[in-house]
Amino acid sequence: MFEVAIVTITAALVFYSTAVLWEKITGLLRGRHLLLFWLGLICDTTGTSLMGQIAGGIFRFNFHGITGILAILLMLIHVVWATVVHASKKPEPKIKFRKYSIFVWALWLIPYLSGMIFGMTVHH
């Protein structure tokens, strides 16, 4: 189960990073970006749930645990907002949206990296 969790969380990194960077390069939120945002959220939530089960299902009130929960909540808000912005069909909100994407992505990287570092020190 540990390997599946790692693959799933890494897939979240690939999907989410690709969506954010591709959106930044193109300068506009598009449907394919939205799909990648949703896939990133699904993979991150799945991987985090699996890691929680491995850790005994107990939320850890530490840096990684708190930033991890905040990151998933921010991703959820981000994806829902992206869905609303994309559905509006107005170009201005789609252009402004990408500034928030970079911010959420950068915050999301904090628990991703802390989990990777913590995982390496605990499991090896």
C-alpha positions as CSV (number, residue, x, y, z in Angstrom):
1,M,0.0,0.0,0.0
2,F,3.0,2.4,0.7
3,E,4.1,2.1,-3.0
4,V,0.6,2.9,-4.3
5,A,0.4,5.9,-2.0
6,I,3.7,7.2,-3.3
7,V,2.7,6.7,-6.9
8,T,-0.6,8.4,-6.3
9,I,0.9,11.4,-4.5
10,T,3.6,11.7,-7.2
11,A,0.8,11.6,-9.9
12,A,-0.8,14.5,-8.0
13,L,2.5,16.4,-8.3
14,V,2.7,15.7,-12.0
15,F,-1.0,16.6,-12.8
16,Y,-1.1,19.6,-10.6
17,S,2.3,21.0,-11.6
18,T,1.5,20.4,-15.3
19,A,-1.8,22.2,-15.0
20,V,-0.4,25.2,-13.1
21,L,2.6,25.6,-15.4
22,W,0.7,25.0,-18.6
23,E,-1.9,27.5,-17.5
24,K,0.8,30.0,-16.8
25,I,2.5,29.5,-20.2
26,T,-0.7,29.8,-22.1
27,G,-2.0,32.7,-20.0
28,L,-5.5,31.4,-19.8
29,L,-7.5,28.8,-17.9
30,R,-8.6,26.1,-20.3
31,G,-10.7,22.9,-20.0
32,R,-7.6,20.6,-20.2
33,H,-6.0,22.5,-17.3
34,L,-9.2,22.1,-15.3
35,L,-9.1,18.3,-15.9
36,L,-5.5,18.2,-14.7
37,F,-6.4,20.2,-11.6
38,W,-9.2,17.7,-10.8
39,L,-6.9,14.7,-11.4
40,G,-4.3,16.3,-9.1
41,L,-6.8,16.8,-6.3
42,I,-8.2,13.2,-6.7
43,C,-4.7,11.7,-6.6
44,D,-3.5,13.9,-3.7
45,T,-6.6,13.1,-1.6
46,T,-6.3,9.4,-2.4
47,G,-2.5,9.3,-1.7
48,T,-3.0,11.2,1.5
49,S,-5.8,8.9,2.6
50,L,-3.6,5.9,1.9
51,M,-0.7,7.4,3.8
52,G,-3.0,8.1,6.7
53,Q,-4.1,4.5,6.8
54,I,-0.4,3.4,6.8
55,A,0.2,5.7,9.7
56,G,-2.6,4.2,11.7
57,G,-5.4,6.5,10.6
58,I,-4.4,9.1,13.1
59,F,-4.1,12.8,12.2
60,R,-0.7,14.1,13.3
61,F,-0.9,17.6,14.8
62,N,2.5,18.6,13.4
63,F,3.9,20.7,10.6
64,H,3.3,18.2,7.9
65,G,-0.2,17.2,9.1
66,I,-1.4,20.8,9.4
67,T,0.1,22.0,6.1
68,G,-1.2,18.8,4.4
69,I,-4.8,19.4,5.4
70,L,-4.5,23.1,4.5
71,A,-3.0,22.2,1.1
72,I,-5.9,19.8,0.3
73,L,-8.5,22.4,1.4
74,L,-6.7,25.0,-0.8
75,M,-6.6,22.6,-3.7
76,L,-10.4,21.9,-3.3
77,I,-11.2,25.6,-3.2
78,H,-8.9,26.2,-6.2
79,V,-10.5,23.4,-8.3
80,V,-14.0,24.5,-7.5
81,W,-13.1,28.1,-8.3
82,A,-11.4,27.0,-11.5
83,T,-14.6,25.1,-12.5
84,V,-16.8,28.2,-11.9
85,V,-14.4,30.5,-13.7
86,H,-14.1,28.1,-16.7
87,A,-17.9,27.7,-16.8
88,S,-18.4,31.5,-16.9
89,K,-16.9,31.7,-20.4
90,K,-15.6,35.2,-19.6
91,P,-11.9,35.7,-20.5
92,E,-11.0,38.2,-17.8
93,P,-11.5,35.9,-14.8
94,K,-9.6,33.1,-16.6
95,I,-6.6,35.4,-17.1
96,K,-6.7,36.6,-13.4
97,F,-7.1,33.1,-12.1
98,R,-3.6,32.0,-13.0
99,K,-2.1,34.3,-10.3
100,Y,-3.9,32.3,-7.6
101,S,-2.9,29.0,-9.2
102,I,0.8,29.7,-8.7
103,F,0.2,30.7,-5.1
104,V,-1.8,27.5,-4.3
105,W,0.7,25.3,-6.1
106,A,3.6,26.8,-4.2
107,L,1.8,26.2,-0.9
108,W,0.9,22.7,-1.9
109,L,4.6,21.9,-2.5
110,I,5.4,22.6,1.2
111,P,3.6,19.4,2.6
112,Y,4.6,17.5,-0.5
113,L,8.3,18.1,0.1
114,S,8.0,17.8,3.9
115,G,6.2,14.5,3.5
116,M,8.9,13.3,1.1
117,I,11.7,14.4,3.5
118,F,9.9,13.0,6.6
119,G,9.2,9.7,4.7
120,M,12.8,9.3,3.8
121,T,14.0,9.9,7.4
122,V,11.4,7.5,8.9
123,H,11.5,4.7,6.3
124,H,15.2,4.5,5.6
